[in-house]
Amino acid sequence: MDKRAVSEQGSTESMKFSIMPQGLREKLMVAFSLMSILPLLVLSYVLWSEVFPHTKSPGQISVIAGLAIVLAVLGFLVARGLVFPVIRMSSEAKAIVEGNLDTEVDADEPGELGNLGMALNQMTQRVRDNMRQLQVYGEQTKFLNLEINRHILAFSDLLHASNLITQSASLEEIRGFILEKLSHLEEAELNCLMVPVEGEEGVFLVDAAAGVDRTQVELLLHKKVMAPWLARALHERRLLVIDDSTGSSVEKDFLESLFGMRNAACQPLVSVGKAVSLLISANQKQGFTFEEDAMNLLRVFARQMGIAIENDTLTKRAALLEITDELTGLYNAKHMRNRLEEEIQRAIRFHHSCSLAVFRLGSLDRIRDVDGSSAADEVLKQVAGLFKKNLTEVDRVGRTGPEEFTLILPERNKREAIELAEAIRQQIERQPFTSGSSLLSCPLSVSAGVSENPLDGSTAAHLLAKATEAIQSAKR
């Protein structure tokens, strides 16, 4: 039985045994009647004593006075029974308004006051329930805000990584950024990139790492570990999760011994259609299981790192395939070296001559200081044009250094190469070089060195060294 039922039962019993009216209206009427009878009795006494003086019996006066006193007391008691509960209920209601929601209004009064007390208690209870719900909602909102902020930061990091990839940042910079940002996640205390060691089955090298413990990171870098189960995960390109709910004892012992961690998520990185490395995110929390959101974020970061690795691979391949100098349009040093080796082998096979001429420009730094870098670039382009005019279809010319040009001269002996080199040198030194419409005031000096196969060597390195030595002698 609840409090309200007990209160209603008490009110019913008090109404059965009380001779006084129980309602607020009846009490007001009784109080009004009692308070009104007293003046009437006094008026009656005055009339009796003054108008009817013959009736002055002390007994009659005592009866009238006693009756007046009794009626006055009864009126006071009725008024007190009406006013005091209202005052008490008012103070309790005031306490509730001031925030003391634990206050209980006395609802034991019969009639309207009891009903009012119960109504106030019910309202207070609803307010308490609403406050508790608001507190719960506040905690939930706080948690949601934290989750939203965490996702916003994660998305911001993803956008930053994408910008680095778009801006062709170095692989080391992108890799370091992603590993560092993964360390800021709640679930990640250590992140590392493990690459398989070529020729050693099941062996991995810790190529990069980032985490809370810097000392641990430094100890892990470039460390080799044996983990065949990681090799299988890499080969199958599947996410491997090791936490409280998954993972074998071997895997957990590996994490504990190598990283000092209890849980890890191992995500393969795919580049150019091939799994090339593993991105591992680990922590040492007890009773931990990875959430799907964290796994999705790890997959996205792994995909971005895979794109960065793929871009780096393609850039290196493009650099290997590139054969021309960007400024002059001549062949670059790598292509000239490879072509020289080919010409030497052809000359040896067919017993022909093959010469090499190396030119180094002087005074170019002075032109750059006086007339600017753009003027120096124009000079290099015009010198490249002079070389092209003096060569045949079988000859090759390339820019092999900032101020160095190399000529491969098949079918020419050393004497013929020296004559050609001297003629080109004189043309360059006599040529009036211009930048735009302005004539450059500083003349250009040239030093040249010539070597021949097989007289000065039978490899590209030998011929280059001999030609360089000849340049030094020419300068002296």
Number of C-alpha atoms within 10 A of each C-alpha: 5 6 11 16 10 12 18 18 14 14 18 14 11 15 16 9 8 9 8 12 15 18 15 13 12 12 18 16 13 17 21 14 13 20 19 14 16 20 12 12 15 14 12 14 18 13 12 15 15 12 11 11 11 9 12 13 10 9 9 12 15 11 11 17 16 12 15 20 13 14 19 18 14 16 23 15 13 19 17 13 13 18 12 11 17 15 11 13 21 13 13 19 20 13 16 18 11 9 9 13 16 12 14 19 23 18 24 19 21 20 18 14 19 21 17 17 22 21 14 20 22 15 12 21 15 12 13 14 12 12 13 12 12 13 12 12 12 12 12 12 13 12 12 12 12 12 12 12 12 15 16 12 15 18 13 12 17 18 12 15 23 18 13 17 21 11 9 14 15 14 19 12 13 22 22 16 17 21 24 18 19 25 21 16 16 10 20 22 20 27 26 26 24 27 22 24 15 10 7 9 12 16 18 24 19 21 16 21 26 25 23 14 10 12 9 15 18 14 12 20 17 14 14 16 17 15 16 13 13 21 20 13 17 24 14 11 18 13 18 19 21 22 24 15 12 14 14 11 10 11 19 19 14 17 19 14 10 11 19 16 20 22 29 27 21 27 26 29 27 21 19 13 9 14 18 19 28 26 24 24 27 25 23 19 15 11 10 15 16 17 9 9 10 16 17 11 17 21 18 13 25 24 17 21 25 24 19 26 24 19 20 19 15 13 13 12 11 11 10 11 11 14 17 17 16 11 12 19 14 22 21 21 20 17 18 23 19 11 16 25 16 14 23 25 18 15 19 15 9 8 12 17 20 26 29 27 27 26 23 20 20 16 15 22 14 14 21 15 12 14 16 13 14 13 21 23 17 17 22 22 15 17 19 19 14 16 21 15 9 12 16 10 6 9 14 20 21 27 26 22 12 10 15 18 24 27 23 24 25 23 16 19 19 20 13 13 24 19 11 16 23 16 12 21 21 12 15 20 15 12 14 14 22 15 16 10 6 10 10 18 12 14 16 19 15 21 19 26 26 25 27 26 25 19 13 17 16 16 17 21 13 16 26 23 15 20 24 20 15 19 20 12 12 12 10 6
